[in-house]
Amino acid sequence: MMAGTVRIVPDGEEVLLPAGEPFRIRPAPGSRSAVTQRTGEVTGSKGVAIQYVGFQDVQDRREYALRARRGDQEGCYTVSIKLAAFANRKALLQDGPDICYQKVLHELADSEPHGACAILVTESDLVAYRESHASPKRRASSPLRSGEPPKS
């Protein structure tokens, strides 16, 4: 298993860190963005800390292990993405941990962390992730070639 911090989200910025590398980002005053602590935990706006533990390939899927804690409540989550999703480019390998982080964050939006739980990332989860992380549309370049006068 590989361990490390998946994502730091201060105002939409993402940083990937190898396991054990200390890093701390403080959000802008008044913002509710996440803060990564020395332990590699990500604390969200509702007081939940999510830590990426690692991943392993099992049969036809990649399983990501995450721990979540809110106050005294703690849960361990195994979030799976089918390997076919990566092969078919419905998801990128480097996005796997973030997809799983988002899935656990969504699962905990209205509930407390609890025991151990297995979660499968669905096709609709992948579509929603791609749409929310789509590159901005580029403006079309001018059809004029340099040196050509504009048509009137």
Contacts in CASP RR format, 6 or more apart in sequence:
PFRMAT RR
TARGET T0000
AUTHOR 0000-0000-0000
METHOD contacts of the structure
MODEL  1
MMAGTVRIVPDGEEVLLPAGEPFRIRPAPGSRSAVTQRTGEVTGSKGVAI
QYVGFQDVQDRREYALRARRGDQEGCYTVSIKLAAFANRKALLQDGPDIC
YQKVLHELADSEPHGACAILVTESDLVAYRESHASPKRRASSPLRSGEPP
KS
1 53 0 8 1.000
1 54 0 8 1.000
1 55 0 8 1.000
1 56 0 8 1.000
1 65 0 8 1.000
2 19 0 8 1.000
2 54 0 8 1.000
2 55 0 8 1.000
3 19 0 8 1.000
3 20 0 8 1.000
3 52 0 8 1.000
3 53 0 8 1.000
3 54 0 8 1.000
4 17 0 8 1.000
4 18 0 8 1.000
4 19 0 8 1.000
4 20 0 8 1.000
4 21 0 8 1.000
4 40 0 8 1.000
4 52 0 8 1.000
4 54 0 8 1.000
5 16 0 8 1.000
5 17 0 8 1.000
5 19 0 8 1.000
5 20 0 8 1.000
5 21 0 8 1.000
5 23 0 8 1.000
5 36 0 8 1.000
5 40 0 8 1.000
5 42 0 8 1.000
5 51 0 8 1.000
5 52 0 8 1.000
6 16 0 8 1.000
6 42 0 8 1.000
6 52 0 8 1.000
6 97 0 8 1.000
6 98 0 8 1.000
6 101 0 8 1.000
7 14 0 8 1.000
7 15 0 8 1.000
7 16 0 8 1.000
7 42 0 8 1.000
7 52 0 8 1.000
7 97 0 8 1.000
7 98 0 8 1.000
7 101 0 8 1.000
8 14 0 8 1.000
8 15 0 8 1.000
8 17 0 8 1.000
8 23 0 8 1.000
8 25 0 8 1.000
8 34 0 8 1.000
8 35 0 8 1.000
8 36 0 8 1.000
8 42 0 8 1.000
9 33 0 8 1.000
9 34 0 8 1.000
9 42 0 8 1.000
10 25 0 8 1.000
10 26 0 8 1.000
10 27 0 8 1.000
10 28 0 8 1.000
10 31 0 8 1.000
10 33 0 8 1.000
10 34 0 8 1.000
10 35 0 8 1.000
11 27 0 8 1.000
11 28 0 8 1.000
11 31 0 8 1.000
11 33 0 8 1.000
12 33 0 8 1.000
14 98 0 8 1.000
15 23 0 8 1.000
15 25 0 8 1.000
16 94 0 8 1.000
17 23 0 8 1.000
17 40 0 8 1.000
20 40 0 8 1.000
22 38 0 8 1.000
23 36 0 8 1.000
23 38 0 8 1.000
23 40 0 8 1.000
24 35 0 8 1.000
24 36 0 8 1.000
24 37 0 8 1.000
24 38 0 8 1.000
25 35 0 8 1.000
25 36 0 8 1.000
26 35 0 8 1.000
27 33 0 8 1.000
27 34 0 8 1.000
27 35 0 8 1.000
32 44 0 8 1.000
32 45 0 8 1.000
33 45 0 8 1.000
34 42 0 8 1.000
34 43 0 8 1.000
34 44 0 8 1.000
34 45 0 8 1.000
35 42 0 8 1.000
35 43 0 8 1.000
35 44 0 8 1.000
36 42 0 8 1.000
36 43 0 8 1.000
37 43 0 8 1.000
37 49 0 8 1.000
39 51 0 8 1.000
40 51 0 8 1.000
40 52 0 8 1.000
41 49 0 8 1.000
41 50 0 8 1.000
41 51 0 8 1.000
41 69 0 8 1.000
42 49 0 8 1.000
42 50 0 8 1.000
42 51 0 8 1.000
42 101 0 8 1.000
43 49 0 8 1.000
44 50 0 8 1.000
44 105 0 8 1.000
46 70 0 8 1.000
46 108 0 8 1.000
46 109 0 8 1.000
47 70 0 8 1.000
47 71 0 8 1.000
48 68 0 8 1.000
48 69 0 8 1.000
48 70 0 8 1.000
48 105 0 8 1.000
48 108 0 8 1.000
48 113 0 8 1.000
49 68 0 8 1.000
49 69 0 8 1.000
49 70 0 8 1.000
50 66 0 8 1.000
50 67 0 8 1.000
50 68 0 8 1.000
50 101 0 8 1.000
50 104 0 8 1.000
50 105 0 8 1.000
51 66 0 8 1.000
51 67 0 8 1.000
51 68 0 8 1.000
51 69 0 8 1.000
52 64 0 8 1.000
52 65 0 8 1.000
52 66 0 8 1.000
52 97 0 8 1.000
52 100 0 8 1.000
52 101 0 8 1.000
53 65 0 8 1.000
53 66 0 8 1.000
53 67 0 8 1.000
54 64 0 8 1.000
54 65 0 8 1.000
54 97 0 8 1.000
55 62 0 8 1.000
55 63 0 8 1.000
55 64 0 8 1.000
55 65 0 8 1.000
55 97 0 8 1.000
56 62 0 8 1.000
56 63 0 8 1.000
56 65 0 8 1.000
57 63 0 8 1.000
57 83 0 8 1.000
58 80 0 8 1.000
60 82 0 8 1.000
60 83 0 8 1.000
60 84 0 8 1.000
61 80 0 8 1.000
61 81 0 8 1.000
61 82 0 8 1.000
61 83 0 8 1.000
62 80 0 8 1.000
62 81 0 8 1.000
62 83 0 8 1.000
62 86 0 8 1.000
62 96 0 8 1.000
63 78 0 8 1.000
63 79 0 8 1.000
63 80 0 8 1.000
64 78 0 8 1.000
64 79 0 8 1.000
64 80 0 8 1.000
64 81 0 8 1.000
64 96 0 8 1.000
64 97 0 8 1.000
64 100 0 8 1.000
65 76 0 8 1.000
65 77 0 8 1.000
65 78 0 8 1.000
66 76 0 8 1.000
66 77 0 8 1.000
66 79 0 8 1.000
66 100 0 8 1.000
66 101 0 8 1.000
66 104 0 8 1.000
67 74 0 8 1.000
67 75 0 8 1.000
67 76 0 8 1.000
67 77 0 8 1.000
68 74 0 8 1.000
68 75 0 8 1.000
68 77 0 8 1.000
68 104 0 8 1.000
68 108 0 8 1.000
68 113 0 8 1.000
69 75 0 8 1.000
69 113 0 8 1.000
70 108 0 8 1.000
70 112 0 8 1.000
70 113 0 8 1.000
73 112 0 8 1.000
73 113 0 8 1.000
73 114 0 8 1.000
74 113 0 8 1.000
74 115 0 8 1.000
75 113 0 8 1.000
75 114 0 8 1.000
75 115 0 8 1.000
75 116 0 8 1.000
75 117 0 8 1.000
76 115 0 8 1.000
76 116 0 8 1.000
76 117 0 8 1.000
77 100 0 8 1.000
77 104 0 8 1.000
77 107 0 8 1.000
77 116 0 8 1.000
77 117 0 8 1.000
77 118 0 8 1.000
77 119 0 8 1.000
78 116 0 8 1.000
78 117 0 8 1.000
78 118 0 8 1.000
78 119 0 8 1.000
79 100 0 8 1.000
79 103 0 8 1.000
79 104 0 8 1.000
79 118 0 8 1.000
79 119 0 8 1.000
79 120 0 8 1.000
79 121 0 8 1.000
80 118 0 8 1.000
80 119 0 8 1.000
80 120 0 8 1.000
80 121 0 8 1.000
81 91 0 8 1.000
81 96 0 8 1.000
81 99 0 8 1.000
81 100 0 8 1.000
81 121 0 8 1.000
81 126 0 8 1.000
82 121 0 8 1.000
85 91 0 8 1.000
85 121 0 8 1.000
85 123 0 8 1.000
85 126 0 8 1.000
86 92 0 8 1.000
86 93 0 8 1.000
90 123 0 8 1.000
90 126 0 8 1.000
90 130 0 8 1.000
91 99 0 8 1.000
91 121 0 8 1.000
91 126 0 8 1.000
91 129 0 8 1.000
91 130 0 8 1.000
95 129 0 8 1.000
95 133 0 8 1.000
98 129 0 8 1.000
99 121 0 8 1.000
99 125 0 8 1.000
99 126 0 8 1.000
99 129 0 8 1.000
100 119 0 8 1.000
100 121 0 8 1.000
102 129 0 8 1.000
103 119 0 8 1.000
103 121 0 8 1.000
103 125 0 8 1.000
104 119 0 8 1.000
107 117 0 8 1.000
107 119 0 8 1.000
144 150 0 8 1.000
END
